[in-house]
């Protein structure tokens, strides 16, 4: 896989085109899994592993990469499968999510494939591994399961949805008590996090699980009311989602006469530096890294202050 991630600049051209690139890999057995290439920093053989006392059962230990201490997570165990073998030939995928770097121990890495988000479908409902998937797709007649890394990490690293008391401005929130905020995300965990924080601010929330669902919802909403801005305060969307991603959703909204002025904030675990560059390209109004309750509260309240004076 040497050099496989050397063309990120070229991959930024996929933004707004409803395309993505998936890094495909195996854990235990023949099933193929994948994650978005943009979340991957590098793929390499496992360096020396240091065991840590009182570590989470799915954390193998830590390794040292370029002066940083990085936790190594057995991704197979994390999604309730048998443990991967740990030895000098083990492979890790080093990723950045939510401003943190972590490595996932996998069985083997396969390839990178370029796909259209329309080819990516929500996972089947039901028990088992589907709880750890955000989507599925097909590649060469084989099912590929796309892992919900946010759910995996939420079960390892405790998170809070509480907002610091000194940040909340109840008088400001009261100015928009009749308006809703729409959250669009394919991860149930991410929706639950953001929804909980906004509810604690006293704000009403509506949700959609991908860009296409959100766009159809917004068009119907706009057709059924005199002015959607009287009812919708803003839209907070993830970047990568099945069927239609957040970038294409933004583009479609900007091209719709009734929706084009909706305030849109990109809320994603993808690299902050990358997304800040893309916000301007597709016409988002702001960018937030997941998941920072205080920053989410500040972003919403700053916009409320701006529009209510």
MIRO-923175 format. One record per residue (C-alpha): chain; residue in three letters; z, x, y. Coordinates in nm, 3 decimals, always signed. Last residue first. Layout:
% MIRO-923175
+------+------+---------+---------+---------+
: unit : code :      zz :      xx :      yy :
+------+------+---------+---------+---------+
:    A :  ALA :       Z :       X :       Y :
...
+------+------+---------+---------+---------+
END
This chain:
% MIRO-923175
+------+------+---------+---------+---------+
: unit : code :      zz :      xx :      yy :
+------+------+---------+---------+---------+
:    A :  UNK :  +1.608 :  -2.986 :  +4.116 :
:    A :  UNK :  +1.533 :  -3.210 :  +3.820 :
:    A :  UNK :  +1.237 :  -3.016 :  +3.679 :
:    A :  UNK :  +1.373 :  -2.664 :  +3.730 :
:    A :  UNK :  +1.730 :  -2.750 :  +3.641 :
:    A :  UNK :  +1.618 :  -2.907 :  +3.316 :
:    A :  UNK :  +1.406 :  -2.599 :  +3.243 :
:    A :  UNK :  +1.700 :  -2.367 :  +3.294 :
:    A :  UNK :  +1.913 :  -2.595 :  +3.075 :
:    A :  UNK :  +1.670 :  -2.576 :  +2.784 :
:    A :  UNK :  +1.630 :  -2.199 :  +2.800 :
:    A :  UNK :  +2.003 :  -2.144 :  +2.846 :
:    A :  UNK :  +2.092 :  -2.359 :  +2.545 :
:    A :  UNK :  +1.839 :  -2.178 :  +2.326 :
:    A :  UNK :  +1.973 :  -1.845 :  +2.448 :
:    A :  UNK :  +2.330 :  -1.947 :  +2.364 :
:    A :  UNK :  +2.229 :  -2.073 :  +2.019 :
:    A :  UNK :  +2.042 :  -1.750 :  +1.926 :
:    A :  UNK :  +1.835 :  -1.796 :  +1.611 :
:    A :  UNK :  +1.553 :  -1.719 :  +1.638 :
:    A :  UNK :  +1.371 :  -1.538 :  +1.918 :
:    A :  UNK :  +1.275 :  -1.754 :  +2.215 :
:    A :  UNK :  +0.949 :  -1.764 :  +2.411 :
:    A :  UNK :  +0.839 :  -1.961 :  +2.714 :
:    A :  UNK :  +0.569 :  -2.172 :  +2.878 :
:    A :  UNK :  +0.313 :  -2.147 :  +2.599 :
:    A :  UNK :  -0.051 :  -2.115 :  +2.705 :
:    A :  UNK :  -0.226 :  -1.960 :  +2.404 :
:    A :  UNK :  -0.281 :  -1.610 :  +2.546 :
:    A :  UNK :  +0.027 :  -1.613 :  +2.767 :
:    A :  UNK :  +0.263 :  -1.670 :  +2.477 :
:    A :  UNK :  +0.076 :  -1.416 :  +2.261 :
:    A :  UNK :  +0.207 :  -1.106 :  +2.433 :
:    A :  UNK :  +0.562 :  -1.239 :  +2.421 :
:    A :  UNK :  +0.501 :  -1.314 :  +2.055 :
:    A :  UNK :  +0.420 :  -0.957 :  +1.958 :
:    A :  UNK :  +0.714 :  -0.806 :  +2.143 :
:    A :  UNK :  +0.951 :  -1.062 :  +1.991 :
:    A :  UNK :  +0.846 :  -0.999 :  +1.633 :
:    A :  UNK :  +0.842 :  -1.320 :  +1.430 :
:    A :  UNK :  +1.161 :  -1.524 :  +1.390 :
:    A :  UNK :  +1.021 :  -1.797 :  +1.610 :
:    A :  UNK :  +1.082 :  -2.039 :  +1.892 :
:    A :  UNK :  +0.771 :  -2.079 :  +2.111 :
:    A :  UNK :  +0.859 :  -2.300 :  +2.408 :
:    A :  UNK :  +0.621 :  -2.570 :  +2.526 :
:    A :  UNK :  +0.655 :  -2.779 :  +2.844 :
:    A :  UNK :  +0.414 :  -3.070 :  +2.806 :
:    A :  UNK :  +0.145 :  -3.064 :  +3.078 :
:    A :  UNK :  -0.155 :  -3.093 :  +2.845 :
:    A :  UNK :  -0.035 :  -3.402 :  +2.660 :
:    A :  UNK :  -0.232 :  -3.691 :  +2.811 :
:    A :  UNK :  -0.548 :  -3.491 :  +2.884 :
:    A :  UNK :  -0.549 :  -3.310 :  +2.548 :
:    A :  UNK :  -0.682 :  -2.951 :  +2.556 :
:    A :  UNK :  -0.341 :  -2.800 :  +2.634 :
:    A :  UNK :  -0.193 :  -2.990 :  +2.337 :
:    A :  UNK :  -0.461 :  -2.856 :  +2.103 :
:    A :  UNK :  -0.399 :  -2.497 :  +2.218 :
:    A :  UNK :  -0.024 :  -2.533 :  +2.176 :
:    A :  UNK :  -0.068 :  -2.671 :  +1.824 :
:    A :  UNK :  -0.305 :  -2.383 :  +1.751 :
:    A :  UNK :  -0.036 :  -2.133 :  +1.845 :
:    A :  UNK :  +0.235 :  -2.324 :  +1.661 :
:    A :  UNK :  +0.047 :  -2.324 :  +1.333 :
:    A :  UNK :  -0.153 :  -2.612 :  +1.185 :
:    A :  UNK :  -0.177 :  -2.699 :  +0.813 :
:    A :  UNK :  +0.138 :  -2.510 :  +0.713 :
:    A :  UNK :  +0.358 :  -2.345 :  +0.978 :
:    A :  UNK :  +0.384 :  -2.008 :  +1.152 :
:    A :  UNK :  +0.477 :  -2.009 :  +1.522 :
:    A :  UNK :  +0.781 :  -2.237 :  +1.542 :
:    A :  UNK :  +0.784 :  -2.498 :  +1.815 :
:    A :  UNK :  +1.013 :  -2.625 :  +2.089 :
:    A :  UNK :  +0.864 :  -2.917 :  +2.283 :
:    A :  UNK :  +0.998 :  -3.044 :  +2.614 :
:    A :  UNK :  +1.156 :  -3.334 :  +2.802 :
:    A :  UNK :  +0.982 :  -3.621 :  +2.626 :
:    A :  UNK :  +1.047 :  -3.980 :  +2.741 :
:    A :  UNK :  +0.922 :  -3.999 :  +3.102 :
:    A :  UNK :  +0.685 :  -3.712 :  +3.024 :
:    A :  UNK :  +0.506 :  -3.937 :  +2.773 :
:    A :  UNK :  +0.377 :  -4.155 :  +3.055 :
:    A :  UNK :  +0.283 :  -4.520 :  +3.011 :
:    A :  UNK :  +0.388 :  -4.533 :  +2.646 :
:    A :  UNK :  +0.218 :  -4.614 :  +2.314 :
:    A :  UNK :  -0.084 :  -4.384 :  +2.347 :
:    A :  UNK :  +0.138 :  -4.086 :  +2.436 :
:    A :  UNK :  +0.356 :  -4.141 :  +2.129 :
:    A :  UNK :  +0.053 :  -4.168 :  +1.901 :
:    A :  UNK :  -0.086 :  -3.842 :  +2.040 :
:    A :  UNK :  +0.255 :  -3.675 :  +2.011 :
:    A :  UNK :  +0.301 :  -3.777 :  +1.646 :
:    A :  UNK :  -0.050 :  -3.657 :  +1.557 :
:    A :  UNK :  +0.023 :  -3.323 :  +1.723 :
:    A :  UNK :  +0.361 :  -3.288 :  +1.552 :
:    A :  UNK :  +0.223 :  -3.362 :  +1.205 :
:    A :  UNK :  -0.055 :  -3.110 :  +1.263 :
:    A :  UNK :  +0.187 :  -2.848 :  +1.392 :
:    A :  UNK :  +0.427 :  -2.862 :  +1.098 :
:    A :  UNK :  +0.760 :  -3.011 :  +0.992 :
:    A :  UNK :  +0.813 :  -3.251 :  +1.280 :
:    A :  UNK :  +1.134 :  -3.335 :  +1.460 :
:    A :  UNK :  +1.288 :  -3.564 :  +1.723 :
:    A :  UNK :  +1.600 :  -3.460 :  +1.912 :
:    A :  UNK :  +1.846 :  -3.625 :  +2.152 :
:    A :  UNK :  +2.052 :  -3.396 :  +2.374 :
:    A :  UNK :  +2.431 :  -3.397 :  +2.405 :
:    A :  UNK :  +2.465 :  -3.019 :  +2.418 :
:    A :  UNK :  +2.616 :  -3.030 :  +2.069 :
:    A :  UNK :  +2.308 :  -3.222 :  +1.961 :
:    A :  UNK :  +2.094 :  -2.935 :  +2.088 :
:    A :  UNK :  +2.284 :  -2.682 :  +1.878 :
:    A :  UNK :  +2.271 :  -2.898 :  +1.565 :
:    A :  UNK :  +1.899 :  -2.962 :  +1.605 :
:    A :  UNK :  +1.826 :  -2.592 :  +1.643 :
:    A :  UNK :  +2.010 :  -2.498 :  +1.325 :
:    A :  UNK :  +1.893 :  -2.798 :  +1.120 :
:    A :  UNK :  +1.531 :  -2.733 :  +1.218 :
:    A :  UNK :  +1.561 :  -2.366 :  +1.118 :
:    A :  UNK :  +1.717 :  -2.458 :  +0.782 :
:    A :  UNK :  +1.452 :  -2.722 :  +0.712 :
:    A :  UNK :  +1.189 :  -2.450 :  +0.764 :
:    A :  UNK :  +0.845 :  -2.589 :  +0.859 :
:    A :  UNK :  +0.933 :  -2.608 :  +1.227 :
:    A :  UNK :  +0.856 :  -2.839 :  +1.520 :
:    A :  UNK :  +1.144 :  -2.947 :  +1.744 :
:    A :  UNK :  +1.084 :  -3.226 :  +1.998 :
:    A :  UNK :  +1.332 :  -3.274 :  +2.281 :
:    A :  UNK :  +1.412 :  -3.626 :  +2.392 :
:    A :  UNK :  +1.478 :  -3.786 :  +2.730 :
:    A :  UNK :  +1.729 :  -4.055 :  +2.828 :
:    A :  UNK :  +2.014 :  -3.811 :  +2.891 :
:    A :  UNK :  +1.798 :  -3.601 :  +3.123 :
:    A :  UNK :  +2.023 :  -3.568 :  +3.430 :
:    A :  UNK :  +2.335 :  -3.570 :  +3.212 :
:    A :  UNK :  +2.245 :  -3.227 :  +3.073 :
:    A :  UNK :  +2.285 :  -3.078 :  +3.420 :
:    A :  UNK :  +2.627 :  -3.235 :  +3.467 :
:    A :  UNK :  +2.731 :  -3.108 :  +3.125 :
:    A :  UNK :  +2.650 :  -2.746 :  +3.210 :
:    A :  UNK :  +2.716 :  -2.554 :  +2.887 :
:    A :  UNK :  +2.717 :  -2.176 :  +2.922 :
:    A :  UNK :  +3.092 :  -2.121 :  +2.969 :
:    A :  UNK :  +3.165 :  -2.306 :  +2.645 :
:    A :  UNK :  +2.959 :  -2.063 :  +2.430 :
:    A :  UNK :  +2.717 :  -2.268 :  +2.222 :
:    A :  UNK :  +2.788 :  -2.334 :  +1.855 :
:    A :  UNK :  +2.508 :  -2.327 :  +1.599 :
:    A :  UNK :  +2.671 :  -2.050 :  +1.398 :
:    A :  UNK :  +2.533 :  -1.819 :  +1.135 :
:    A :  UNK :  +2.676 :  -1.654 :  +0.825 :
:    A :  UNK :  +2.450 :  -1.389 :  +0.668 :
:    A :  UNK :  +2.365 :  -1.431 :  +0.300 :
:    A :  UNK :  +2.284 :  -1.801 :  +0.266 :
:    A :  UNK :  +2.114 :  -1.810 :  +0.608 :
:    A :  UNK :  +1.904 :  -1.511 :  +0.502 :
:    A :  UNK :  +1.744 :  -1.694 :  +0.211 :
:    A :  UNK :  +1.690 :  -2.007 :  +0.421 :
:    A :  UNK :  +1.520 :  -1.805 :  +0.693 :
:    A :  UNK :  +1.311 :  -1.630 :  +0.428 :
:    A :  UNK :  +1.149 :  -1.958 :  +0.324 :
:    A :  UNK :  +0.919 :  -1.804 :  +0.063 :
:    A :  UNK :  +0.549 :  -1.879 :  +0.032 :
:    A :  UNK :  +0.461 :  -1.968 :  -0.329 :
:    A :  UNK :  +0.109 :  -1.878 :  -0.442 :
:    A :  UNK :  -0.051 :  -2.098 :  -0.708 :
:    A :  UNK :  -0.338 :  -1.925 :  -0.888 :
:    A :  UNK :  -0.700 :  -2.035 :  -0.895 :
:    A :  UNK :  -0.816 :  -1.723 :  -0.707 :
:    A :  UNK :  -0.561 :  -1.785 :  -0.432 :
:    A :  UNK :  -0.394 :  -2.121 :  -0.393 :
:    A :  UNK :  -0.131 :  -2.223 :  -0.139 :
:    A :  UNK :  +0.235 :  -2.315 :  -0.118 :
:    A :  UNK :  +0.473 :  -2.373 :  +0.170 :
:    A :  UNK :  +0.819 :  -2.325 :  +0.316 :
:    A :  UNK :  +0.973 :  -2.231 :  -0.016 :
:    A :  UNK :  +1.336 :  -2.171 :  -0.114 :
:    A :  UNK :  +1.418 :  -2.534 :  -0.193 :
:    A :  UNK :  +1.102 :  -2.541 :  -0.406 :
:    A :  UNK :  +1.278 :  -2.302 :  -0.648 :
:    A :  UNK :  +1.450 :  -2.579 :  -0.838 :
:    A :  UNK :  +1.481 :  -2.938 :  -0.729 :
:    A :  UNK :  +1.225 :  -3.167 :  -0.581 :
:    A :  UNK :  +0.969 :  -3.207 :  -0.306 :
:    A :  UNK :  +0.648 :  -3.015 :  -0.348 :
:    A :  UNK :  +0.596 :  -2.735 :  -0.096 :
:    A :  UNK :  +0.406 :  -2.805 :  +0.228 :
:    A :  UNK :  +0.042 :  -2.692 :  +0.216 :
:    A :  UNK :  -0.141 :  -2.381 :  +0.332 :
:    A :  UNK :  -0.521 :  -2.404 :  +0.318 :
:    A :  UNK :  -0.529 :  -2.557 :  +0.666 :
:    A :  UNK :  -0.340 :  -2.247 :  +0.782 :
:    A :  UNK :  -0.661 :  -2.051 :  +0.719 :
:    A :  UNK :  -0.629 :  -1.743 :  +0.502 :
:    A :  UNK :  -0.653 :  -1.363 :  +0.514 :
:    A :  UNK :  -0.512 :  -1.196 :  +0.203 :
:    A :  UNK :  -0.293 :  -0.887 :  +0.170 :
:    A :  UNK :  -0.244 :  -0.743 :  -0.178 :
:    A :  UNK :  -0.021 :  -0.715 :  -0.484 :
:    A :  UNK :  +0.327 :  -0.577 :  -0.424 :
:    A :  UNK :  +0.550 :  -0.526 :  -0.729 :
:    A :  UNK :  +0.888 :  -0.639 :  -0.861 :
:    A :  UNK :  +1.053 :  -0.703 :  -0.527 :
:    A :  UNK :  +1.354 :  -0.567 :  -0.336 :
:    A :  UNK :  +1.360 :  -0.715 :  +0.013 :
:    A :  UNK :  +1.445 :  -0.490 :  +0.306 :
:    A :  UNK :  +1.620 :  -0.603 :  +0.623 :
:    A :  UNK :  +1.566 :  -0.554 :  +0.995 :
:    A :  UNK :  +1.733 :  -0.794 :  +1.236 :
:    A :  UNK :  +1.598 :  -0.952 :  +1.554 :
:    A :  UNK :  +1.564 :  -1.294 :  +1.387 :
:    A :  UNK :  +1.354 :  -1.157 :  +1.107 :
:    A :  UNK :  +1.209 :  -0.807 :  +1.076 :
:    A :  UNK :  +1.084 :  -0.696 :  +0.737 :
:    A :  UNK :  +1.086 :  -0.397 :  +0.501 :
:    A :  UNK :  +0.928 :  -0.485 :  +0.166 :
:    A :  UNK :  +1.087 :  -0.281 :  -0.110 :
:    A :  UNK :  +0.942 :  -0.145 :  -0.435 :
:    A :  UNK :  +1.141 :  -0.006 :  -0.727 :
:    A :  UNK :  +1.008 :  +0.308 :  -0.895 :
:    A :  UNK :  +1.329 :  +0.510 :  -0.849 :
:    A :  UNK :  +1.530 :  +0.231 :  -1.013 :
:    A :  UNK :  +1.657 :  -0.123 :  -0.954 :
:    A :  UNK :  +1.526 :  -0.389 :  -1.194 :
:    A :  UNK :  +1.495 :  -0.728 :  -1.030 :
:    A :  UNK :  +1.767 :  -0.986 :  -1.095 :
:    A :  UNK :  +1.694 :  -1.315 :  -1.268 :
:    A :  UNK :  +1.585 :  -1.607 :  -1.044 :
:    A :  UNK :  +1.802 :  -1.807 :  -0.805 :
:    A :  UNK :  +1.601 :  -1.754 :  -0.486 :
:    A :  UNK :  +1.829 :  -1.472 :  -0.368 :
:    A :  UNK :  +1.832 :  -1.320 :  -0.718 :
:    A :  UNK :  +1.456 :  -1.258 :  -0.699 :
:    A :  UNK :  +1.476 :  -1.139 :  -0.340 :
:    A :  UNK :  +1.721 :  -0.863 :  -0.429 :
:    A :  UNK :  +1.829 :  -0.779 :  -0.074 :
:    A :  UNK :  +1.842 :  -0.424 :  +0.061 :
:    A :  UNK :  +2.045 :  -0.387 :  +0.379 :
:    A :  UNK :  +1.903 :  -0.138 :  +0.633 :
:    A :  UNK :  +2.095 :  +0.145 :  +0.797 :
:    A :  UNK :  +1.877 :  +0.294 :  +1.069 :
:    A :  UNK :  +1.789 :  +0.659 :  +1.134 :
:    A :  UNK :  +1.430 :  +0.626 :  +1.028 :
:    A :  UNK :  +1.517 :  +0.430 :  +0.715 :
:    A :  UNK :  +1.856 :  +0.457 :  +0.545 :
:    A :  UNK :  +1.928 :  +0.231 :  +0.248 :
:    A :  UNK :  +2.192 :  -0.031 :  +0.191 :
:    A :  UNK :  +2.325 :  -0.205 :  -0.120 :
:    A :  UNK :  +2.186 :  -0.441 :  -0.383 :
:    A :  UNK :  +2.257 :  -0.750 :  -0.171 :
:    A :  UNK :  +2.227 :  -1.061 :  -0.391 :
:    A :  UNK :  +2.599 :  -1.068 :  -0.480 :
:    A :  UNK :  +2.708 :  -1.031 :  -0.113 :
:    A :  UNK :  +2.879 :  -0.697 :  -0.056 :
:    A :  UNK :  +3.252 :  -0.648 :  -0.104 :
:    A :  UNK :  +3.213 :  -0.272 :  -0.138 :
:    A :  UNK :  +2.876 :  -0.118 :  -0.043 :
:    A :  UNK :  +2.640 :  +0.063 :  -0.278 :
:    A :  UNK :  +2.411 :  +0.322 :  -0.124 :
:    A :  UNK :  +2.047 :  +0.321 :  -0.233 :
:    A :  UNK :  +1.825 :  +0.627 :  -0.205 :
:    A :  UNK :  +1.474 :  +0.534 :  -0.102 :
:    A :  UNK :  +1.305 :  +0.230 :  -0.262 :
:    A :  UNK :  +0.929 :  +0.281 :  -0.283 :
:    A :  UNK :  +0.747 :  +0.155 :  +0.022 :
:    A :  UNK :  +0.608 :  -0.146 :  +0.209 :
:    A :  UNK :  +0.625 :  -0.151 :  +0.588 :
:    A :  UNK :  +0.713 :  -0.353 :  +0.896 :
:    A :  UNK :  +0.649 :  -0.700 :  +0.755 :
:    A :  UNK :  +0.707 :  -1.013 :  +0.961 :
:    A :  UNK :  +0.347 :  -1.021 :  +1.085 :
:    A :  UNK :  +0.228 :  -1.003 :  +0.724 :
:    A :  UNK :  +0.354 :  -1.355 :  +0.654 :
:    A :  UNK :  +0.536 :  -1.384 :  +0.322 :
:    A :  UNK :  +0.405 :  -1.433 :  -0.030 :
:    A :  UNK :  +0.492 :  -1.510 :  -0.392 :
:    A :  UNK :  +0.286 :  -1.479 :  -0.711 :
:    A :  UNK :  +0.431 :  -1.598 :  -1.045 :
:    A :  UNK :  +0.358 :  -1.354 :  -1.330 :
:    A :  UNK :  +0.710 :  -1.256 :  -1.431 :
:    A :  UNK :  +1.004 :  -1.139 :  -1.224 :
:    A :  UNK :  +0.929 :  -1.070 :  -0.856 :
:    A :  UNK :  +0.560 :  -1.058 :  -0.767 :
:    A :  UNK :  +0.388 :  -0.987 :  -0.437 :
:    A :  UNK :  +0.140 :  -1.123 :  -0.183 :
:    A :  UNK :  +0.143 :  -1.022 :  +0.183 :
:    A :  UNK :  -0.012 :  -1.314 :  +0.366 :
:    A :  UNK :  -0.243 :  -1.303 :  +0.664 :
:    A :  UNK :  -0.271 :  -1.597 :  +0.898 :
:    A :  UNK :  -0.529 :  -1.821 :  +1.057 :
:    A :  UNK :  -0.511 :  -2.117 :  +1.293 :
:    A :  UNK :  -0.750 :  -1.941 :  +1.534 :
:    A :  UNK :  -0.498 :  -1.933 :  +1.819 :
:    A :  UNK :  -0.364 :  -1.602 :  +1.693 :
:    A :  UNK :  -0.597 :  -1.441 :  +1.439 :
:    A :  UNK :  -0.696 :  -1.182 :  +1.700 :
:    A :  UNK :  -0.344 :  -1.046 :  +1.674 :
:    A :  UNK :  -0.451 :  -0.918 :  +1.333 :
:    A :  UNK :  -0.672 :  -0.654 :  +1.486 :
:    A :  UNK :  -0.376 :  -0.508 :  +1.673 :
:    A :  UNK :  -0.176 :  -0.517 :  +1.349 :
:    A :  UNK :  -0.424 :  -0.287 :  +1.177 :
:    A :  UNK :  -0.202 :  -0.025 :  +1.014 :
:    A :  UNK :  -0.017 :  -0.259 :  +0.777 :
:    A :  UNK :  -0.202 :  -0.160 :  +0.459 :
:    A :  UNK :  -0.192 :  +0.206 :  +0.552 :
:    A :  UNK :  -0.017 :  +0.304 :  +0.232 :
:    A :  UNK :  +0.000 :  +0.000 :  +0.000 :
+------+------+---------+---------+---------+
END
